[in-house]
Amino acid sequence: MAKEPEKPEKNPKKEPPKPDKKKVQEPIVRSPESIIQDKCITDFCLKGGSGLLIGGVVTLFFTRPQTYPLWLGLGVGMGVAYDCCNARWRAYDAQTR
């Protein structure tokens, strides 16, 4: 059998291969309106859910057959979230004027 001739190496100095340069993405710039809107949606979900949970606990332990504490808790949570959201929008309007 004949030996195959050795191929010359691409990197004769035995340096480690350089990593490919990746494009650096610029950070996404979000408008203040979208940030406030996201915070409002989050507030409605969290505070409404918290009110619903508290209403469920009250229903479970104190007023077993009635469901009004559930709706009352949900309404209070949504009302508090609405108030916070309204305050955020008013503060934003005051800054932009």
N, C-alpha and C positions, 0 to 999 in steps of 0.2 A: 504494500500500500504506500502510496506517495503522500507525503505530508503536504497539507495546504499551506500556502504562504501566509504569514501573519499579516493581518490588516493593520495599517497604521491607525493609532487611536486618535480620536477627534480632539481630545483634551490631553496633550502630551505632558503638561506640568502637573497633572493629578490634582487640579483644583476642584473643589466641590462645584456642582452645577449651580448656576445662578437661578433663583426663582423667577418665574415670569412676572413681569410688572402688571399689576392689576390696576384697572382704572379706579381712581378714588371717587366715590360718589359724593356729591355735595349733599349736605343734610337737607331734609325736606323742611321748607319753611311753611309753617301753618299760620293762617291768619288768626287774629284775636277772636274774630267772630266764631270760627270753627272750634277754637279751644273752649270758649264760653258755652257753645252749644253742646259739646261733648260733656262738659262738667254738669250741665243742666240735666242731660239724659241720665248720667250716672247718679246724680242726686235723686231724680225721680225713682229710679230703680231701687237704690239702696234705702232711701227713707220710706218709700212706699212699702217695700218688702219688710222693713223693720216694723212699721206700723201694723202690717198684716200679721207678722209673727207675734207681736205683743197682743194683738186682738185674738189670735188663736189660743194663746196661753190663757188669757182671761176667759175665753169661751170654755176651754177645756176644764179649768179648775173652778170657775165660779158660776157661770150661766150655761150649763150644759146644753139645753135644747135650743137656745137662741143663737143666731148668727150676727146680731147687730154689733157686737164688739169687733168682729172681723172687719166689717165695713167701716165702722167708726175709726178703727186703727189705721186702715188703709187711707181713709179720707184725711186724717190728721197728718199722716206721713206725706201724702201728696201735697197737702196745703203748705207744710213746712218747706218742702222742696220747691214749690212754686214761689214762695216768698224769697228763698235764697237765690233762686234763678232771677227773679225780678230785681233784686238788689244788685246782682252782678251786672245785669244789662244797664241799670241806671248808672252804676259806677263807670262802666265803659263809655256810656254816652257823655257823661260829665268830663271824661278825659279827652274825648275826641272833639269837643266843642271849644 
